[in-house]
């Protein structure tokens, strides 16, 4: 099996030979759309979001200041999924019960 880099190079070679994306896709066992995406792939582009620059801050708030993710999201005006994506990118496991009261602490 080829690496992604090798597949991209191979697709570009086939395209230079005049093959359509449909023909390339059939050879590789992928769709013509996927062949086009791989052909157009530029590894120099780095995907960033408007929140990317705050990722270290989110991590600090969670690991050092012990804030739960909903409070971090509220504090910075973003959605919880932004925080979850940050943690996923950096391999941080979020404790779903952080910040919640224990059942023995809840009063009736």
N, CA, C and O atoms as a GROMACS GRO file, in nm:
protein
  432
    1UNK      N    1   0.084  -0.119   0.000
    1UNK     CA    2   0.000   0.000   0.000
    1UNK      C    3   0.088   0.124   0.000
    1UNK      O    4   0.188   0.131   0.071
    2UNK      N    5   0.051   0.220  -0.078
    2UNK     CA    6   0.128   0.343  -0.090
    2UNK      C    7   0.094   0.441   0.022
    2UNK      O    8  -0.016   0.438   0.078
    3UNK      N    9   0.191   0.526   0.053
    3UNK     CA   10   0.163   0.634   0.148
    3UNK      C   11   0.084   0.742   0.075
    3UNK      O   12   0.076   0.741  -0.048
    4UNK      N   13   0.027   0.834   0.150
    4UNK     CA   14  -0.050   0.942   0.090
    4UNK      C   15   0.036   1.022  -0.008
    4UNK      O   16  -0.009   1.058  -0.116
    5UNK      N   17   0.158   1.049   0.032
    5UNK     CA   18   0.250   1.126  -0.052
    5UNK      C   19   0.277   1.053  -0.185
    5UNK      O   20   0.280   1.115  -0.291
    6UNK      N   21   0.296   0.923  -0.177
    6UNK     CA   22   0.320   0.842  -0.298
    6UNK      C   23   0.196   0.839  -0.387
    6UNK      O   24   0.207   0.846  -0.509
    7UNK      N   25   0.078   0.828  -0.326
    7UNK     CA   26  -0.046   0.828  -0.404
    7UNK      C   27  -0.066   0.961  -0.476
    7UNK      O   28  -0.106   0.964  -0.592
    8UNK      N   29  -0.037   1.070  -0.407
    8UNK     CA   30  -0.051   1.202  -0.469
    8UNK      C   31   0.043   1.213  -0.589
    8UNK      O   32   0.004   1.259  -0.696
    9UNK      N   33   0.167   1.171  -0.570
    9UNK     CA   34   0.266   1.175  -0.678
    9UNK      C   35   0.219   1.088  -0.796
    9UNK      O   36   0.230   1.130  -0.911
   10UNK      N   37   0.168   0.969  -0.767
   10UNK     CA   38   0.121   0.878  -0.871
   10UNK      C   39   0.002   0.938  -0.946
   10UNK      O   40  -0.005   0.930  -1.069
   11UNK      N   41  -0.092   0.998  -0.873
   11UNK     CA   42  -0.208   1.063  -0.935
   11UNK      C   43  -0.163   1.175  -1.027
   11UNK      O   44  -0.216   1.191  -1.137
   12UNK      N   45  -0.066   1.253  -0.983
   12UNK     CA   46  -0.017   1.364  -1.067
   12UNK      C   47   0.052   1.312  -1.193
   12UNK      O   48   0.039   1.371  -1.300
   13UNK      N   49   0.124   1.201  -1.179
   13UNK     CA   50   0.187   1.140  -1.297
   13UNK      C   51   0.082   1.094  -1.397
   13UNK      O   52   0.093   1.119  -1.517
   14UNK      N   53  -0.022   1.025  -1.347
   14UNK     CA   54  -0.127   0.977  -1.435
   14UNK      C   55  -0.202   1.093  -1.501
   14UNK      O   56  -0.240   1.086  -1.618
   15UNK      N   57  -0.223   1.198  -1.426
   15UNK     CA   58  -0.294   1.314  -1.479
   15UNK      C   59  -0.212   1.380  -1.591
   15UNK      O   60  -0.267   1.422  -1.692
   16UNK      N   61  -0.079   1.387  -1.572
   16UNK     CA   62   0.009   1.443  -1.675
   16UNK      C   63   0.007   1.359  -1.802
   16UNK      O   64   0.028   1.410  -1.912
   17UNK      N   65  -0.020   1.228  -1.787
   17UNK     CA   66  -0.029   1.139  -1.903
   17UNK      C   67  -0.163   1.153  -1.974
   17UNK      O   68  -0.184   1.094  -2.080
   18UNK      N   69  -0.255   1.232  -1.916
   18UNK     CA   70  -0.382   1.258  -1.982
   18UNK      C   71  -0.500   1.178  -1.931
   18UNK      O   72  -0.608   1.186  -1.989
   19UNK      N   73  -0.483   1.101  -1.825
   19UNK     CA   74  -0.594   1.023  -1.772
   19UNK      C   75  -0.692   1.114  -1.698
   19UNK      O   76  -0.653   1.213  -1.636
   20UNK      N   77  -0.819   1.078  -1.707
   20UNK     CA   78  -0.921   1.155  -1.635
   20UNK      C   79  -0.920   1.112  -1.488
   20UNK      O   80  -0.862   1.010  -1.452
   21UNK      N   81  -0.986   1.192  -1.405
   21UNK     CA   82  -0.995   1.156  -1.264
   21UNK      C   83  -1.076   1.027  -1.246
   21UNK      O   84  -1.050   0.949  -1.154
   22UNK      N   85  -1.171   1.006  -1.334
   22UNK     CA   86  -1.250   0.882  -1.327
   22UNK      C   87  -1.161   0.761  -1.354
   22UNK      O   88  -1.170   0.660  -1.284
   23UNK      N   89  -1.076   0.770  -1.455
   23UNK     CA   90  -0.984   0.660  -1.489
   23UNK      C   91  -0.883   0.637  -1.376
   23UNK      O   92  -0.852   0.524  -1.341
   24UNK      N   93  -0.833   0.747  -1.321
   24UNK     CA   94  -0.737   0.737  -1.210
   24UNK      C   95  -0.804   0.670  -1.090
   24UNK      O   96  -0.746   0.583  -1.025
   25UNK      N   97  -0.926   0.714  -1.061
   25UNK     CA   98  -1.001   0.657  -0.949
   25UNK      C   99  -1.022   0.507  -0.964
   25UNK      O  100  -1.010   0.432  -0.867
   26UNK      N  101  -1.054   0.465  -1.085
   26UNK     CA  102  -1.074   0.321  -1.110
   26UNK      C  103  -0.945   0.243  -1.086
   26UNK      O  104  -0.947   0.134  -1.029
   27UNK      N  105  -0.833   0.298  -1.130
   27UNK     CA  106  -0.704   0.230  -1.110
   27UNK      C  107  -0.670   0.216  -0.962
   27UNK      O  108  -0.615   0.114  -0.920
   28UNK      N  109  -0.702   0.318  -0.885
   28UNK     CA  110  -0.666   0.318  -0.743
   28UNK      C  111  -0.777   0.264  -0.652
   28UNK      O  112  -0.756   0.244  -0.533
   29UNK      N  113  -0.894   0.242  -0.709
   29UNK     CA  114  -1.004   0.193  -0.627
   29UNK      C  115  -1.065   0.301  -0.539
   29UNK      O  116  -1.111   0.274  -0.429
   30UNK      N  117  -1.064   0.425  -0.590
   30UNK     CA  118  -1.122   0.538  -0.517
   30UNK      C  119  -1.216   0.611  -0.612
   30UNK      O  120  -1.218   0.584  -0.732
   31UNK      N  121  -1.295   0.704  -0.558
   31UNK     CA  122  -1.386   0.780  -0.643
   31UNK      C  123  -1.309   0.885  -0.722
   31UNK      O  124  -1.196   0.921  -0.686
   32UNK      N  125  -1.371   0.935  -0.828
   32UNK     CA  126  -1.307   1.040  -0.907
   32UNK      C  127  -1.293   1.169  -0.824
   32UNK      O  128  -1.199   1.246  -0.842
   33UNK      N  129  -1.388   1.190  -0.732
   33UNK     CA  130  -1.381   1.308  -0.646
   33UNK      C  131  -1.260   1.300  -0.553
   33UNK      O  132  -1.190   1.398  -0.532
   34UNK      N  133  -1.237   1.180  -0.497
   34UNK     CA  134  -1.122   1.162  -0.407
   34UNK      C  135  -0.991   1.178  -0.484
   34UNK      O  136  -0.895   1.236  -0.432
   35UNK      N  137  -0.987   1.128  -0.607
   35UNK     CA  138  -0.868   1.144  -0.690
   35UNK      C  139  -0.841   1.292  -0.715
   35UNK      O  140  -0.726   1.337  -0.712
   36UNK      N  141  -0.946   1.368  -0.739
   36UNK     CA  142  -0.932   1.512  -0.761
   36UNK      C  143  -0.881   1.582  -0.635
   36UNK      O  144  -0.794   1.669  -0.643
   37UNK      N  145  -0.935   1.545  -0.520
   37UNK     CA  146  -0.892   1.606  -0.393
   37UNK      C  147  -0.744   1.576  -0.368
   37UNK      O  148  -0.668   1.666  -0.332
   38UNK      N  149  -0.703   1.452  -0.388
   38UNK     CA  150  -0.562   1.417  -0.367
   38UNK      C  151  -0.473   1.489  -0.467
   38UNK      O  152  -0.363   1.532  -0.431
   39UNK      N  153  -0.518   1.502  -0.591
   39UNK     CA  154  -0.441   1.573  -0.694
   39UNK      C  155  -0.420   1.718  -0.653
   39UNK      O  156  -0.312   1.774  -0.673
   40UNK      N  157  -0.523   1.778  -0.595
   40UNK     CA  158  -0.518   1.920  -0.558
   40UNK      C  159  -0.455   1.945  -0.421
   40UNK      O  160  -0.433   2.060  -0.383
   41UNK      N  161  -0.424   1.839  -0.349
   41UNK     CA  162  -0.372   1.852  -0.213
   41UNK      C  163  -0.240   1.928  -0.211
   41UNK      O  164  -0.148   1.898  -0.288
   42UNK      N  165  -0.232   2.026  -0.123
   42UNK     CA  166  -0.109   2.105  -0.107
   42UNK      C  167  -0.062   2.091   0.037
   42UNK      O  168  -0.121   2.151   0.127
   43UNK      N  169   0.044   2.013   0.061
   43UNK     CA  170   0.089   1.990   0.199
   43UNK      C  171   0.146   2.114   0.268
   43UNK      O  172   0.167   2.113   0.389
   44UNK      N  173   0.170   2.221   0.192
   44UNK     CA  174   0.224   2.342   0.254
   44UNK      C  175   0.116   2.423   0.324
   44UNK      O  176   0.147   2.510   0.406
   45UNK      N  177  -0.011   2.394   0.292
   45UNK     CA  178  -0.119   2.466   0.359
   45UNK      C  179  -0.143   2.407   0.496
   45UNK      O  180  -0.155   2.285   0.511
   46UNK      N  181  -0.150   2.492   0.596
   46UNK     CA  182  -0.175   2.448   0.732
   46UNK      C  183  -0.315   2.494   0.770
   46UNK      O  184  -0.348   2.613   0.762
   47UNK      N  185  -0.396   2.399   0.812
   47UNK     CA  186  -0.533   2.432   0.849
   47UNK      C  187  -0.535   2.498   0.985
   47UNK      O  188  -0.488   2.443   1.084
   48UNK      N  189  -0.591   2.618   0.988
   48UNK     CA  190  -0.606   2.688   1.115
   48UNK      C  191  -0.748   2.741   1.124
   48UNK      O  192  -0.815   2.761   1.023
   49UNK      N  193  -0.792   2.764   1.245
   49UNK     CA  194  -0.922   2.824   1.268
   49UNK      C  195  -0.900   2.952   1.346
   49UNK      O  196  -0.789   2.982   1.391
   50UNK      N  197  -1.007   3.028   1.363
   50UNK     CA  198  -0.991   3.151   1.440
   50UNK      C  199  -0.961   3.122   1.587
   50UNK      O  200  -0.918   3.211   1.660
   51UNK      N  201  -0.985   2.999   1.630
   51UNK     CA  202  -0.961   2.961   1.769
   51UNK      C  203  -0.824   2.897   1.790
   51UNK      O  204  -0.782   2.881   1.905
   52UNK      N  205  -0.754   2.861   1.684
   52UNK     CA  206  -0.627   2.788   1.696
   52UNK      C  207  -0.526   2.858   1.786
   52UNK      O  208  -0.454   2.793   1.862
   53UNK      N  209  -0.521   2.990   1.778
   53UNK     CA  210  -0.423   3.062   1.859
   53UNK      C  211  -0.454   3.055   2.009
   53UNK      O  212  -0.367   3.080   2.092
   54UNK      N  213  -0.578   3.020   2.042
   54UNK     CA  214  -0.616   3.008   2.184
   54UNK      C  215  -0.605   2.866   2.237
   54UNK      O  216  -0.630   2.843   2.356
   55UNK      N  217  -0.568   2.770   2.154
   55UNK     CA  218  -0.558   2.631   2.198
   55UNK      C  219  -0.468   2.616   2.321
   55UNK      O  220  -0.507   2.547   2.416
   56UNK      N  221  -0.349   2.677   2.324
   56UNK     CA  222  -0.266   2.663   2.446
   56UNK      C  223  -0.336   2.719   2.570
   56UNK      O  224  -0.320   2.666   2.680
   57UNK      N  225  -0.412   2.826   2.553
   57UNK     CA  226  -0.486   2.884   2.665
   57UNK      C  227  -0.595   2.790   2.713
   57UNK      O  228  -0.614   2.773   2.833
   58UNK      N  229  -0.666   2.728   2.619
   58UNK     CA  230  -0.771   2.632   2.656
   58UNK      C  231  -0.711   2.517   2.735
   58UNK      O  232  -0.768   2.473   2.836
   59UNK      N  233  -0.597   2.468   2.690
   59UNK     CA  234  -0.532   2.356   2.758
   59UNK      C  235  -0.488   2.397   2.897
   59UNK      O  236  -0.503   2.321   2.993
   60UNK      N  237  -0.433   2.517   2.910
   60UNK     CA  238  -0.390   2.568   3.041
   60UNK      C  239  -0.509   2.582   3.135
   60UNK      O  240  -0.502   2.543   3.252
   61UNK      N  241  -0.618   2.637   3.085
   61UNK     CA  242  -0.738   2.654   3.168
   61UNK      C  243  -0.788   2.519   3.220
   61UNK      O  244  -0.834   2.508   3.333
   62UNK      N  245  -0.778   2.418   3.136
   62UNK     CA  246  -0.828   2.285   3.173
   62UNK      C  247  -0.732   2.211   3.266
   62UNK      O  248  -0.774   2.156   3.368
   63UNK      N  249  -0.604   2.211   3.230
   63UNK     CA  250  -0.508   2.129   3.306
   63UNK      C  251  -0.457   2.198   3.432
   63UNK      O  252  -0.438   2.132   3.534
   64UNK      N  253  -0.435   2.328   3.426
   64UNK     CA  254  -0.376   2.398   3.542
   64UNK      C  255  -0.484   2.461   3.630
   64UNK      O  256  -0.482   2.448   3.752
   65UNK      N  257  -0.579   2.530   3.565
   65UNK     CA  258  -0.683   2.600   3.641
   65UNK      C  259  -0.804   2.512   3.673
   65UNK      O  260  -0.896   2.554   3.743
   66UNK      N  261  -0.803   2.388   3.620
   66UNK     CA  262  -0.908   2.289   3.648
   66UNK      C  263  -1.049   2.336   3.611
   66UNK      O  264  -1.146   2.299   3.678
   67UNK      N  265  -1.062   2.416   3.507
   67UNK     CA  266  -1.194   2.457   3.462
   67UNK      C  267  -1.255   2.348   3.375
   67UNK      O  268  -1.184   2.288   3.294
   68UNK      N  269  -1.384   2.321   3.389
   68UNK     CA  270  -1.449   2.225   3.299
   68UNK      C  271  -1.466   2.288   3.161
   68UNK      O  272  -1.463   2.410   3.146
   69UNK      N  273  -1.482   2.203   3.059
   69UNK     CA  274  -1.484   2.256   2.922
   69UNK      C  275  -1.601   2.351   2.897
   69UNK      O  276  -1.586   2.445   2.819
   70UNK      N  277  -1.714   2.330   2.960
   70UNK     CA  278  -1.826   2.422   2.938
   70UNK      C  279  -1.794   2.561   2.992
   70UNK      O  280  -1.838   2.661   2.935
   71UNK      N  281  -1.721   2.569   3.102
   71UNK     CA  282  -1.683   2.699   3.159
   71UNK      C  283  -1.577   2.768   3.073
   71UNK      O  284  -1.577   2.890   3.059
   72UNK      N  285  -1.486   2.689   3.016
   72UNK     CA  286  -1.384   2.746   2.926
   72UNK      C  287  -1.453   2.804   2.803
   72UNK      O  288  -1.422   2.915   2.760
   73UNK      N  289  -1.546   2.728   2.746
   73UNK     CA  290  -1.619   2.774   2.628
   73UNK      C  291  -1.697   2.902   2.659
   73UNK      O  292  -1.697   2.996   2.580
   74UNK      N  293  -1.761   2.905   2.774
   74UNK     CA  294  -1.837   3.022   2.815
   74UNK      C  295  -1.745   3.143   2.834
   74UNK      O  296  -1.778   3.254   2.792
   75UNK      N  297  -1.631   3.122   2.897
   75UNK     CA  298  -1.536   3.230   2.925
   75UNK      C  299  -1.482   3.294   2.796
   75UNK      O  300  -1.463   3.415   2.791
   76UNK      N  301  -1.457   3.213   2.693
   76UNK     CA  302  -1.397   3.263   2.570
   76UNK      C  303  -1.498   3.283   2.457
   76UNK      O  304  -1.461   3.323   2.347
   77UNK      N  305  -1.626   3.256   2.484
   77UNK     CA  306  -1.730   3.282   2.386
   77UNK      C  307  -1.727   3.189   2.266
   77UNK      O  308  -1.756   3.230   2.154
   78UNK      N  309  -1.692   3.064   2.289
   78UNK     CA  310  -1.691   2.966   2.180
   78UNK      C  311  -1.779   2.848   2.220
   78UNK      O  312  -1.830   2.841   2.332
   79UNK      N  313  -1.797   2.757   2.127
   79UNK     CA  314  -1.878   2.639   2.156
   79UNK      C  315  -1.793   2.533   2.227
   79UNK      O  316  -1.670   2.537   2.222
   80UNK      N  317  -1.860   2.441   2.290
   80UNK     CA  318  -1.791   2.331   2.358
   80UNK      C  319  -1.714   2.247   2.256
   80UNK      O  320  -1.607   2.195   2.287
   81UNK      N  321  -1.769   2.233   2.136
   81UNK     CA  322  -1.702   2.152   2.033
   81UNK      C  323  -1.566   2.210   1.994
   81UNK      O  324  -1.477   2.135   1.955
   82UNK      N  325  -1.549   2.342   2.003
   82UNK     CA  326  -1.418   2.404   1.976
   82UNK      C  327  -1.316   2.352   2.077
   82UNK      O  328  -1.204   2.316   2.040
   83UNK      N  329  -1.354   2.348   2.202
   83UNK     CA  330  -1.266   2.299   2.308
   83UNK      C  331  -1.238   2.150   2.287
   83UNK      O  332  -1.124   2.105   2.301
   84UNK      N  333  -1.342   2.074   2.255
   84UNK     CA  334  -1.325   1.930   2.232
   84UNK      C  335  -1.232   1.904   2.114
   84UNK      O  336  -1.149   1.813   2.121
   85UNK      N  337  -1.245   1.981   2.007
   85UNK     CA  338  -1.155   1.965   1.892
   85UNK      C  339  -1.011   1.996   1.929
   85UNK      O  340  -0.919   1.929   1.884
   86UNK      N  341  -0.992   2.099   2.010
   86UNK     CA  342  -0.858   2.135   2.059
   86UNK      C  343  -0.798   2.018   2.136
   86UNK      O  344  -0.684   1.979   2.111
   87UNK      N  345  -0.874   1.963   2.228
   87UNK     CA  346  -0.823   1.853   2.309
   87UNK      C  347  -0.795   1.729   2.225
   87UNK      O  348  -0.697   1.659   2.247
   88UNK      N  349  -0.882   1.704   2.128
   88UNK     CA  350  -0.862   1.589   2.039
   88UNK      C  351  -0.732   1.606   1.959
   88UNK      O  352  -0.656   1.510   1.944
   89UNK      N  353  -0.708   1.727   1.910
   89UNK     CA  354  -0.588   1.753   1.831
   89UNK      C  355  -0.462   1.729   1.913
   89UNK      O  356  -0.362   1.679   1.860
   90UNK      N  357  -0.465   1.764   2.041
   90UNK     CA  358  -0.347   1.750   2.127
   90UNK      C  359  -0.350   1.624   2.214
   90UNK      O  360  -0.265   1.607   2.301
   91UNK      N  361  -0.448   1.536   2.190
   91UNK     CA  362  -0.452   1.409   2.261
   91UNK      C  363  -0.487   1.419   2.408
   91UNK      O  364  -0.442   1.337   2.489
   92UNK      N  365  -0.567   1.518   2.444
   92UNK     CA  366  -0.605   1.537   2.584
   92UNK      C  367  -0.742   1.472   2.604
   92UNK      O  368  -0.838   1.503   2.533
   93UNK      N  369  -0.750   1.384   2.702
   93UNK     CA  370  -0.877   1.319   2.733
   93UNK      C  371  -0.953   1.407   2.831
   93UNK      O  372  -0.904   1.436   2.940
   94UNK      N  373  -1.072   1.449   2.791
   94UNK     CA  374  -1.154   1.533   2.877
   94UNK      C  375  -1.235   1.445   2.971
   94UNK      O  376  -1.298   1.348   2.929
   95UNK      N  377  -1.232   1.480   3.098
   95UNK     CA  378  -1.310   1.409   3.198
   95UNK      C  379  -1.451   1.467   3.195
   95UNK      O  380  -1.472   1.583   3.231
   96UNK      N  381  -1.547   1.385   3.154
   96UNK     CA  382  -1.683   1.434   3.136
   96UNK      C  383  -1.750   1.474   3.268
   96UNK      O  384  -1.850   1.546   3.267
   97UNK      N  385  -1.697   1.429   3.380
   97UNK     CA  386  -1.759   1.460   3.508
   97UNK      C  387  -1.691   1.575   3.581
   97UNK      O  388  -1.733   1.612   3.690
   98UNK      N  389  -1.587   1.633   3.521
   98UNK     CA  390  -1.517   1.744   3.586
   98UNK      C  391  -1.613   1.861   3.604
   98UNK      O  392  -1.686   1.897   3.512
   99UNK      N  393  -1.614   1.918   3.721
   99UNK     CA  394  -1.698   2.034   3.748
   99UNK      C  395  -1.839   1.999   3.794
   99UNK      O  396  -1.912   2.088   3.838
  100UNK      N  397  -1.878   1.873   3.786
  100UNK     CA  398  -2.011   1.833   3.832
  100UNK      C  399  -2.003   1.793   3.979
  100UNK      O  400  -1.902   1.743   4.027
  101UNK      N  401  -2.111   1.817   4.048
  101UNK     CA  402  -2.116   1.776   4.188
  101UNK      C  403  -2.135   1.626   4.196
  101UNK      O  404  -2.205   1.567   4.113
  102UNK      N  405  -2.073   1.565   4.293
  102UNK     CA  406  -2.093   1.423   4.319
  102UNK      C  407  -2.238   1.402   4.362
  102UNK      O  408  -2.299   1.492   4.420
  103UNK      N  409  -2.292   1.286   4.334
  103UNK     CA  410  -2.432   1.260   4.367
  103UNK      C  411  -2.456   1.273   4.519
  103UNK      O  412  -2.566   1.306   4.561
  104UNK      N  413  -2.354   1.246   4.600
  104UNK     CA  414  -2.369   1.259   4.745
  104UNK      C  415  -2.373   1.404   4.788
  104UNK      O  416  -2.421   1.435   4.897
  105UNK      N  417  -2.322   1.496   4.702
  105UNK     CA  418  -2.323   1.640   4.736
  105UNK      C  419  -2.452   1.708   4.698
  105UNK      O  420  -2.480   1.817   4.747
  106UNK      N  421  -2.530   1.647   4.610
  106UNK     CA  422  -2.654   1.708   4.565
  106UNK      C  423  -2.758   1.693   4.674
  106UNK      O  424  -2.780   1.584   4.726
  107UNK      N  425  -2.820   1.803   4.708
  107UNK     CA  426  -2.922   1.799   4.814
  107UNK      C  427  -3.061   1.805   4.752
  107UNK      O  428  -3.080   1.863   4.646
  108UNK      N  429  -3.154   1.745   4.818
  108UNK     CA  430  -3.291   1.741   4.767
  108UNK      C  431  -3.371   1.858   4.811
  108UNK      O  432  -3.489   1.870   4.776
   0.00000   0.00000   0.00000
